[in-house]
């Protein structure tokens, strides 16, 4: 906690950022544009905690500069033993500085000196001004700065667990007072700085010597009196000790551009911080930063949301619903749910004016049950929910079907900010209503939802959520209308959610015998590949152990080194594939086969574990994960089954038609993203290639190479196919060279020839990035936006990632909109004809249907019409349809 006197909080930027990098998995902190952010998130999270808990009056962050310092000039091996910096780390320092700039927190560097010297100088100056100082650093050299006015916060684990080192705490831990610590370090050595100590001398011996001789200077002068082997070793390494002590002494009087007074509290850039956090996809951190302080002298007071809520008693629901029949009512359901099932434990209803009621569905009377069922099923009774799909399935499990859902606030938030990781209701309430979902006691003077009457904590919270949803629906629809995306919500996303509920409820039947046999086969391949790998190297090693693989690959087999990480040279899949491409070593061939077989076995295991009691798999579809608008599935993920491999096709043999149905039908689009590219670019040659009805890769190859389509070689077609598919993903000459295994100049020449023939494609790709940079977003043909603030970033890596996203978002997003529209049209067509067949799955650009007996011809007509006319393009939408007993059998 803060003291009454001023407090300086100063952090070692590189030290703490590096610890944050290794504390948080890099793969879990990557923006949708590919920017790694684990170090940034960890550092900023730690900083926010410190600002909240310590309440400093002055703040700064010190950074090291690239290149050497006066210490490396004196000793070239200084810090020379450190591992190579992971490539995902360096760019994050610039991002941390951007965050600090928006928060108006000074960051300080000094050529030829280290951040530690800046910490020492500022701490010394703060002490002279009567201030206390908190230093945050993972560098033990900072221990020498600790005294009655200076405390070191030293990370024990990651950046969240900080050890508070006062003078007494230093002595307890290191056996010497802080001023003696650099003398102890000079004797023992510091591996982090590559400063070797005296062999055979540990901290206890060093502390004992320093105490007996009253410091290092006296110890050196009296070196001949130190007895034993340790004393002899000390005398032999006196030069090392003197060098260590010279280098680990921190400079306390640097000439810096900033004074302590310059580090005082300053108002921060709220909008700039929010925009940056949005770009970095730091959702929860934004709320934590907001809680620290207001831009003014006093915290801004948001309006209180008043909730007139009460727990219902029997027989009241029908009258309450009639009273509010002209209002859109927010619904909040408590309970549990999964794909196709669920249980309801409570229901709250609320209007945007604050009227609310809650009831337990188990205790509700017959009249109330009937009134609720009628109201829920009434399409003219407007309703709003948040993350409605699960609750809808739970309501359906009780026999309550819902119609008239005009807004799902999670889907609305997704359209407004598609790059967020999640859309929790409490964050949306804070963002759009400037309120909190909390009780008056918790709110502590901040904006809050207030309750007039009694009720349990559960019912009170649920009513608050229902009222908030009703209010949010109106506010968010207004914003969507302003951006031209309201139709996307009402006509696409909300109806698609209804279709997904039906698909999840239906599931797809599984032939467990087929999957069991595949599981056994893949298990045999795992064992066989392992045995063959062992025979090649003549020993048994754990093929899943990176350390053992590193020893085999780089020490025993002396293979080219891969990228260096904290745990050694990487043995990830891409690195091993690259190594095999270079060396063709048989051990790597068997190792890659072993990993591939494990992956396949895990896929089958996951499917078998997901089979429900009805013999079907009920995957859960996610609408708000992919920024492009694509659906994803989980538990299990049916979109990660390999599509173009023999093993993937065989896994699909396990997905079969269920009892009471005749067959499965697979219907998918052919080259849909290329067709969209032809339409949006307006390139006459590419449009004609699709209209010709011939193989589009052959036709485009004939244009590029100037030969008749019949004369196009297999190699020429393959090159143009790679080009065609890569254009919408920001394919570079380097990327094409990697795909085609040709030199970069050859790949660049091929791209030039392509764009010479298809000039409007080039113009479109150039123009879409320029337009997005000006507007700040891209847009699909149906108006779905994706915001890319990094297009104007001064950080080159972030800017280039955003440019690649700007290239593919309109194409991929339009394809996502198209298959959703096709799915809705298919459902509508089946219903219009009174057919019993149904859509079971949507995987990428493919729909899987279960055909009722005798309905194949009618369903084929419906699907062809629905998918072929889902969007009006200048090229035909070609739909391939197949029918069979299994998903594999229906392939075409």
ChimeraX attribute file (.defattr): number of C-alpha atoms within 10 A of each C-alpha:
attribute: neighborCount
match mode: 1-to-1
recipient: residues
	/A:1	9
	/A:2	13
	/A:3	11
	/A:4	8
	/A:5	10
	/A:6	18
	/A:7	24
	/A:8	26
	/A:9	26
	/A:10	26
	/A:11	26
	/A:12	25
	/A:13	24
	/A:14	22
	/A:15	19
	/A:16	23
	/A:17	28
	/A:18	23
	/A:19	19
	/A:20	24
	/A:21	25
	/A:22	16
	/A:23	16
	/A:24	17
	/A:25	13
	/A:26	15
	/A:27	10
	/A:28	10
	/A:29	21
	/A:30	15
	/A:31	19
	/A:32	21
	/A:33	21
	/A:34	15
	/A:35	20
	/A:36	23
	/A:37	28
	/A:38	25
	/A:39	30
	/A:40	26
	/A:41	24
	/A:42	23
	/A:43	25
	/A:44	20
	/A:45	20
	/A:46	20
	/A:47	21
	/A:48	17
	/A:49	15
	/A:50	17
	/A:51	15
	/A:52	17
	/A:53	12
	/A:54	16
	/A:55	18
	/A:56	23
	/A:57	17
	/A:58	22
	/A:59	24
	/A:60	23
	/A:61	24
	/A:62	23
	/A:63	22
	/A:64	22
	/A:65	16
	/A:66	8
	/A:67	8
	/A:68	15
	/A:69	18
	/A:70	13
	/A:71	17
	/A:72	15
	/A:73	11
	/A:74	12
	/A:75	15
	/A:76	12
	/A:77	13
	/A:78	20
	/A:79	16
	/A:80	14
	/A:81	12
	/A:82	12
	/A:83	12
	/A:84	12
	/A:85	13
	/A:86	12
	/A:87	11
	/A:88	14
	/A:89	18
	/A:90	14
	/A:91	18
	/A:92	21
	/A:93	19
	/A:94	13
	/A:95	19
	/A:96	20
	/A:97	18
	/A:98	17
	/A:99	19
	/A:100	19
	/A:101	16
	/A:102	18
	/A:103	17
	/A:104	18
	/A:105	21
	/A:106	19
	/A:107	20
	/A:108	19
	/A:109	17
	/A:110	18
	/A:111	12
	/A:112	15
	/A:113	19
	/A:114	21
	/A:115	24
	/A:116	28
	/A:117	22
	/A:118	28
	/A:119	31
	/A:120	23
	/A:121	21
	/A:122	27
	/A:123	27
	/A:124	20
	/A:125	17
	/A:126	22
	/A:127	17
	/A:128	11
	/A:129	12
	/A:130	12
	/A:131	21
	/A:132	23
	/A:133	29
	/A:134	24
	/A:135	27
	/A:136	27
	/A:137	27
	/A:138	25
	/A:139	16
	/A:140	16
	/A:141	18
	/A:142	26
	/A:143	27
	/A:144	22
	/A:145	26
	/A:146	25
	/A:147	20
	/A:148	12
	/A:149	19
	/A:150	24
	/A:151	24
	/A:152	27
	/A:153	20
	/A:154	21
	/A:155	18
	/A:156	12
	/A:157	12
	/A:158	20
	/A:159	25
	/A:160	17
	/A:161	12
	/A:162	17
	/A:163	15
	/A:164	17
	/A:165	22
	/A:166	20
	/A:167	22
	/A:168	16
	/A:169	17
	/A:170	21
	/A:171	15
	/A:172	12
	/A:173	10
	/A:174	17
	/A:175	19
	/A:176	24
	/A:177	22
	/A:178	23
	/A:179	16
	/A:180	20
	/A:181	25
	/A:182	28
	/A:183	26
	/A:184	29
	/A:185	23
	/A:186	26
	/A:187	31
	/A:188	24
	/A:189	24
	/A:190	18
	/A:191	14
	/A:192	14
	/A:193	18
	/A:194	15
	/A:195	25
	/A:196	19
	/A:197	22
	/A:198	22
	/A:199	15
	/A:200	12
	/A:201	18
	/A:202	16
	/A:203	17
	/A:204	14
	/A:205	15
	/A:206	21
	/A:207	23
	/A:208	14
	/A:209	19
	/A:210	21
	/A:211	15
	/A:212	11
	/A:213	16
	/A:214	12
	/A:215	16
	/A:216	23
	/A:217	13
	/A:218	13
	/A:219	17
	/A:220	17
	/A:221	10
	/A:222	11
	/A:223	17
	/A:224	12
	/A:225	11
	/A:226	17
	/A:227	10
	/A:228	9
	/A:229	12
	/A:230	16
	/A:231	18
	/A:232	15
	/A:233	15
	/A:234	24
	/A:235	16
	/A:236	13
	/A:237	16
	/A:238	17
	/A:239	11
	/A:240	18
	/A:241	26
	/A:242	16
	/A:243	15
	/A:244	26
	/A:245	20
	/A:246	15
	/A:247	19
	/A:248	21
	/A:249	17
	/A:250	22
	/A:251	15
	/A:252	17
	/A:253	13
	/A:254	14
	/A:255	10
	/A:256	12
	/A:257	9
	/A:258	13
	/A:259	13
	/A:260	18
	/A:261	11
	/A:262	14
	/A:263	21
	/A:264	17
	/A:265	13
	/A:266	15
	/A:267	14
	/A:268	18
	/A:269	13
	/A:270	16
	/A:271	10
	/A:272	15
	/A:273	21
	/A:274	20
	/A:275	14
	/A:276	19
	/A:277	17
	/A:278	18
	/A:279	21
	/A:280	25
	/A:281	22
	/A:282	21
	/A:283	18
	/A:284	13
	/A:285	16
	/A:286	20
	/A:287	14
	/A:288	14
	/A:289	21
	/A:290	14
	/A:291	13
	/A:292	14
	/A:293	15
	/A:294	15
	/A:295	13
	/A:296	9
	/A:297	8
	/A:298	8
	/A:299	13
	/A:300	13
	/A:301	13
	/A:302	15
	/A:303	13
	/A:304	16
	/A:305	23
	/A:306	17
	/A:307	25
	/A:308	19
	/A:309	26
	/A:310	21
	/A:311	17
	/A:312	19
	/A:313	15
	/A:314	13
	/A:315	15
	/A:316	15
	/A:317	23
	/A:318	16
	/A:319	12
	/A:320	15
	/A:321	18
	/A:322	12
	/A:323	10
	/A:324	14
	/A:325	14
	/A:326	11
	/A:327	17
	/A:328	22
	/A:329	29
	/A:330	30
	/A:331	27
	/A:332	26
	/A:333	25
	/A:334	17
	/A:335	14
	/A:336	14
	/A:337	18
	/A:338	18
	/A:339	24
	/A:340	24
	/A:341	20
	/A:342	18
	/A:343	19
	/A:344	21
	/A:345	14
	/A:346	18
	/A:347	21
	/A:348	28
	/A:349	30
	/A:350	32
	/A:351	25
	/A:352	22
	/A:353	16
	/A:354	23
	/A:355	20
	/A:356	28
	/A:357	28
	/A:358	27
	/A:359	21
	/A:360	17
	/A:361	15
	/A:362	10
	/A:363	14
	/A:364	18
	/A:365	16
	/A:366	11
	/A:367	14
	/A:368	21
	/A:369	18
	/A:370	15
	/A:371	18
	/A:372	18
	/A:373	17
	/A:374	17
	/A:375	22
	/A:376	20
	/A:377	15
	/A:378	16
	/A:379	14
	/A:380	14
	/A:381	20
	/A:382	19
	/A:383	27
	/A:384	28
	/A:385	28
	/A:386	28
	/A:387	19
	/A:388	23
	/A:389	26
	/A:390	22
	/A:391	25
	/A:392	24
	/A:393	28
	/A:394	26
	/A:395	23
	/A:396	19
	/A:397	17
	/A:398	14
	/A:399	10
	/A:400	19
	/A:401	17
	/A:402	19
	/A:403	18
	/A:404	16
	/A:405	25
	/A:406	20
	/A:407	28
	/A:408	27
	/A:409	29
	/A:410	23
	/A:411	23
	/A:412	27
	/A:413	24
	/A:414	23
	/A:415	25
	/A:416	20
	/A:417	19
	/A:418	23
	/A:419	23
	/A:420	21
	/A:421	17
	/A:422	17
	/A:423	20
	/A:424	15
	/A:425	20
	/A:426	14
	/A:427	19
	/A:428	20
	/A:429	18
	/A:430	16
	/A:431	13
	/A:432	13
	/A:433	19
	/A:434	18
	/A:435	23
	/A:436	26
	/A:437	22
	/A:438	19
	/A:439	16
	/A:440	16
	/A:441	9
	/A:442	11
	/A:443	15
	/A:444	10
	/A:445	11
	/A:446	19
	/A:447	21
	/A:448	25
	/A:449	25
	/A:450	22
	/A:451	21
	/A:452	11
	/A:453	11
	/A:454	11
	/A:455	16
	/A:456	10
	/A:457	10
	/A:458	12
	/A:459	22
	/A:460	27
	/A:461	19
	/A:462	26
	/A:463	35
	/A:464	33
	/A:465	28
	/A:466	32
	/A:467	31
	/A:468	33
	/A:469	31
	/A:470	28
	/A:471	25
	/A:472	28
	/A:473	25
	/A:474	16
	/A:475	14
	/A:476	22
	/A:477	21
	/A:478	14
	/A:479	14
	/A:480	19
	/A:481	13
	/A:482	10
	/A:483	14
	/A:484	14
	/A:485	20
	/A:486	21
	/A:487	15
	/A:488	20
	/A:489	23
	/A:490	17
	/A:491	13
	/A:492	17
	/A:493	24
	/A:494	20
	/A:495	18
	/A:496	19
	/A:497	20
	/A:498	18
	/A:499	19
	/A:500	25
	/A:501	21
	/A:502	17
	/A:503	23
	/A:504	22
	/A:505	21
	/A:506	20
	/A:507	23
	/A:508	26
	/A:509	22
	/A:510	24
	/A:511	19
	/A:512	17
	/A:513	10
	/A:514	15
	/A:515	22
	/A:516	15
	/A:517	13
	/A:518	20
	/A:519	22
	/A:520	13
	/A:521	14
	/A:522	22
	/A:523	17
	/A:524	14
	/A:525	20
	/A:526	22
	/A:527	14
	/A:528	16
	/A:529	21
	/A:530	22
	/A:531	15
	/A:532	17
	/A:533	24
	/A:534	18
	/A:535	12
	/A:536	13
	/A:537	15
	/A:538	9
	/A:539	10
	/A:540	11
	/A:541	14
	/A:542	11
	/A:543	16
	/A:544	12
	/A:545	10
	/A:546	16
	/A:547	16
	/A:548	12
	/A:549	19
	/A:550	21
	/A:551	14
	/A:552	17
	/A:553	21
	/A:554	14
	/A:555	11
	/A:556	11
	/A:557	13
	/A:558	11
	/A:559	16
	/A:560	11
	/A:561	16
	/A:562	18
	/A:563	15
	/A:564	15
	/A:565	14
	/A:566	12
	/A:567	10
	/A:568	16
	/A:569	20
	/A:570	19
	/A:571	22
	/A:572	11
	/A:573	12
	/A:574	11
	/A:575	15
	/A:576	18
	/A:577	17
	/A:578	12
	/A:579	19
	/A:580	18
	/A:581	12
	/A:582	11
	/A:583	12
	/A:584	12
	/A:585	14
	/A:586	14
	/A:587	21
	/A:588	19
	/A:589	17
	/A:590	20
	/A:591	23
	/A:592	20
	/A:593	18
	/A:594	24
	/A:595	18
	/A:596	17
	/A:597	23
	/A:598	18
	/A:599	14
	/A:600	23
	/A:601	22
	/A:602	15
	/A:603	20
	/A:604	22
	/A:605	15
	/A:606	14
	/A:607	22
	/A:608	19
	/A:609	11
	/A:610	16
	/A:611	20
	/A:612	13
	/A:613	7
	/A:614	12
	/A:615	16
	/A:616	20
	/A:617	26
	/A:618	26
	/A:619	28
	/A:620	24
	/A:621	24
	/A:622	15
	/A:623	21
	/A:624	26
	/A:625	18
	/A:626	18
	/A:627	25
	/A:628	27
	/A:629	25
	/A:630	21
	/A:631	20
	/A:632	20
	/A:633	18
	/A:634	14
	/A:635	16
	/A:636	19
	/A:637	16
	/A:638	20
	/A:639	14
	/A:640	13
	/A:641	17
	/A:642	16
	/A:643	13
	/A:644	8
	/A:645	9
	/A:646	9
	/A:647	16
	/A:648	16
	/A:649	17
	/A:650	18
	/A:651	22
	/A:652	22
	/A:653	19
	/A:654	25
	/A:655	24
	/A:656	23
	/A:657	24
	/A:658	22
	/A:659	10
	/A:660	10
	/A:661	16
	/A:662	19
	/A:663	24
	/A:664	30
	/A:665	29
	/A:666	26
	/A:667	23
	/A:668	24
	/A:669	21
	/A:670	14
	/A:671	16
	/A:672	21
	/A:673	23
	/A:674	21
	/A:675	25
	/A:676	24
	/A:677	23
	/A:678	25
	/A:679	18
	/A:680	19
	/A:681	21
	/A:682	18
	/A:683	19
	/A:684	15
	/A:685	18
	/A:686	25
	/A:687	21
	/A:688	17
	/A:689	20
	/A:690	23
	/A:691	14
	/A:692	12
	/A:693	11
	/A:694	12
	/A:695	12
	/A:696	24
	/A:697	23
	/A:698	23
	/A:699	24
	/A:700	26
	/A:701	26
	/A:702	20
	/A:703	21
	/A:704	20
	/A:705	18
	/A:706	12
	/A:707	13
	/A:708	12
	/A:709	19
	/A:710	9
	/A:711	13
	/A:712	19
	/A:713	13
	/A:714	9
	/A:715	11
	/A:716	17
	/A:717	21
	/A:718	15
	/A:719	18
	/A:720	23
	/A:721	16
	/A:722	15
	/A:723	24
	/A:724	21
	/A:725	14
	/A:726	17
	/A:727	20
	/A:728	23
	/A:729	16
	/A:730	17
	/A:731	18
	/A:732	17
	/A:733	20
	/A:734	16
	/A:735	15
	/A:736	23
	/A:737	18
	/A:738	13
	/A:739	14
	/A:740	17
	/A:741	10
	/A:742	12
	/A:743	13
	/A:744	17
	/A:745	12
	/A:746	15
	/A:747	23
	/A:748	16
	/A:749	12
	/A:750	20
	/A:751	21
	/A:752	16
	/A:753	15
	/A:754	21
	/A:755	15
	/A:756	14
	/A:757	19
	/A:758	21
	/A:759	17
	/A:760	19
	/A:761	25
	/A:762	18
	/A:763	13
	/A:764	18
	/A:765	19
	/A:766	13
	/A:767	14
	/A:768	21
	/A:769	22
	/A:770	15
	/A:771	13
	/A:772	22
	/A:773	21
	/A:774	11
	/A:775	12
	/A:776	18
	/A:777	20
	/A:778	23
	/A:779	19
	/A:780	20
	/A:781	18
	/A:782	17
	/A:783	18
	/A:784	27
	/A:785	25
	/A:786	25
	/A:787	24
	/A:788	25
	/A:789	20
	/A:790	22
	/A:791	25
	/A:792	17
	/A:793	13
	/A:794	11
	/A:795	15
	/A:796	13
	/A:797	14
	/A:798	23
	/A:799	20
	/A:800	19
	/A:801	19
	/A:802	25
	/A:803	24
	/A:804	19
	/A:805	26
	/A:806	30
	/A:807	23
	/A:808	23
	/A:809	26
	/A:810	28
	/A:811	24
	/A:812	23
	/A:813	25
	/A:814	26
	/A:815	26
	/A:816	21
	/A:817	26
	/A:818	24
	/A:819	25
	/A:820	25
	/A:821	22
	/A:822	23
	/A:823	25
	/A:824	22
	/A:825	19
	/A:826	24
	/A:827	20
	/A:828	14
	/A:829	19
	/A:830	21
	/A:831	13
	/A:832	10
	/A:833	11
	/A:834	9
	/A:835	16
	/A:836	14
	/A:837	24
	/A:838	21
	/A:839	25
	/A:840	23
	/A:841	24
	/A:842	24
	/A:843	18
	/A:844	16
	/A:845	20
	/A:846	18
	/A:847	23
	/A:848	22
	/A:849	25
	/A:850	28
	/A:851	27
	/A:852	20
	/A:853	12
	/A:854	12
	/A:855	15
	/A:856	18
	/A:857	9
	/A:858	15
	/A:859	24
	/A:860	17
	/A:861	12
	/A:862	20
	/A:863	26
	/A:864	20
	/A:865	16
	/A:866	22
	/A:867	25
	/A:868	16
	/A:869	17
	/A:870	20
	/A:871	19
	/A:872	12
	/A:873	14
	/A:874	17
	/A:875	18
	/A:876	16
	/A:877	22
	/A:878	18
	/A:879	20
	/A:880	14
	/A:881	19
	/A:882	17
	/A:883	23
	/A:884	18
	/A:885	19
	/A:886	22
	/A:887	25
	/A:888	21
	/A:889	20
	/A:890	20
	/A:891	18
	/A:892	12
